[in-house]
Amino acid sequence: MSESGRLPLPGPVPDSEQSGRRRKRAVFLVVSAALFLAVVVAAREVMLPFILAIVIAYVLTPLVAAVERRNVSGGLAVLVVYATVLGALGGFGAVVAPRIAHEFRTLRGELPTLAADARDRWVPAVTAEMRAVGIAPDTPPPAEEPAPQPTGAFVARPQADGSIAIDVGQGVNVVSTKGGWRIEPNGEKKDSVFDANRLVSEAIGRTFAYAQANSLQLVLAVRDFVGMVSRGVFIFFITLMLAAYLILTRDTIRLFFRSLVEPDGGPGFDVLLDRTDRGLAGVVRGQLLICGINGLLSAIGFAIVGLKYWPVMALVGAVMSLVPIFGSIASAVPAIAVALTQGLGTAVFVLFWILGIHQLEANVLNPKIMGDAAKIHPVLVIFSLLVGEHFFRVPGALLAVPCMSIAQSVFLHVEASMRGAPPAQ
């Protein structure tokens, strides 16, 4: 102790020691991030509720914040937003779902007719046009008539390698069973007196025989169905709960990530977070809004021209628009295919209407709704979609562009910092 009886104050930490601490901290954070990513990849089978919760929380946070500004507590604001959004979706489904279900049933029943019309009408016409310009080869020679089918119960045919092939002809039925195959006679049906009791007893007997032979399969099917429904209900409620936690603790989460950077890097981190938020706001919230506008405009145009199953086609267009570029192309194919069955003029109108919607989206909606911060080069969009679909299928395709937006924001921020330029606000 000094003569005054006080402990000496610690002196300034040497620069070499500060540099060592920073290096150790950087290594620790990098290793922790790598371990976290490894855990996420290893547990990807159970990550669906967390991913959905992040998306829901990001989409609904502005609504919750708007309710909180009216002196409403956070928990009550989340409940109000949940009730409003789920109620609106439920009301919309109650009004639209019966019509959509009816259109789907009608379309499913008419699919064979549409396929036959395409096979007998449009495919020959397109093939003839291609042959006329020399793209397709000439008409192939007629195929040889098939060999006559055997008329006996069993016909033995010697093969070139010395083996004998057995053909099953008329007179018997080969029935598949659990243990192999059963051969039954196929005698001619004889007229008999109608006996209701015999028919009922035979039907009951066949039903019990099938249930006895396939009881295990029936039990497994029921178990799988109950498990699927239970899992769906569980994922739905756990996702809403996780999203609520993320919304209520959004400020704490932001402060935690801000604490990971050095004190002098706090302002830069805030700029990076704002840039990333603007990019994601355009990609996620903006894309959802654009999907709704696309579906509404498609429904108006399809209804004007009288396109069959126009509610289904408009719904398909809205949902497929969630996937940029490829979704728009894929959604146009079924609408144009259905329009072709109603005439070439209808198909041309539908084609130009869809092109007009996408021109409006590219030149008006994207700049106004998404903004400049969300712009990603089309080549990067296609690359991210292909990579996401290859590794993670449909979820990967849906999340590819948001992930590319985050990567682009981080890259631009780091590149600007390394140049010494002020980060873009």
C-alpha angles and dihedrals in degrees: 000000000000124000090266090057095245128126114248114254116245113259126231117293111252116251092240091057091048091051090051092051092049092050092049091048092049091050091048093051093047092049091046091050091049091050091048092052090048091053091048092051092046091049096041091123090068098035096091096093091049094049092047090047092053091050093047092046092050093049096045100039094089090052093049091048090051091053092046090056087066090067094265119143118249097248093048091046090055091050091049092050093045092050092047097047096041091044092051092048091046093049092047090049092048091054100039104029096075092052092045091048091050091049091048092051091048092046092049091052092049097045093094090052092048091048092049091048091051092047097047100034116023103030094053091046093051091044091051091051091049091050090049092058093041099250097115124047122253123275109294118239116267114274121247116265113261118255115264114268118247115264098201129079093253128012122190117210121187115229130215092251093056097260125121124234118209117212119198110221134168127325100049139060123216107212123193116231135176091260098044131282134337125203115215129182116252101209124175115272114250125209112256137176113274110256115182093189091055092049093049093047092048092049091049091047093051090047093053091044091053092046091049093048095044102030093120092051091049092050091048092048092051091046092050092048094049090046092050093050092045092049091049092052091046093050091047096054096037089051092053090047093050091047090052091052091050092049095047094047098039093117092049091049091051092049091049093056091043090055090059093069127071117270092249090052095057097097091048091050090052090052091049091049092050092049091049091047092053091050094048092043089060096043098043109025094028093049092051091052092047090050090056092049091047091051092048094048091045091052091050094050095043091048092049093055092041096241111183114247090010094160090057093045092049091049091049090050093051095047095043090051088073086080108063120232098348093052092053092051094046093048092054094056100069093042093052092043091055091044091055089062088060096048142290093271092057091049092050091049092049091048094051092043091055091046089051092052092051092047089052089049094049098044104031115013099043095050094042100040104028099032130201095295092066097050112124123179112256091236090058090047092054092044093051092046093051093046094046094048092046096054103028105017116213097355089050092052091050094048097038098089096045089051090049089050091055092047091049092050092050092047094050092047094049092044091052091048093050090051089052090238119141109261114252112258 
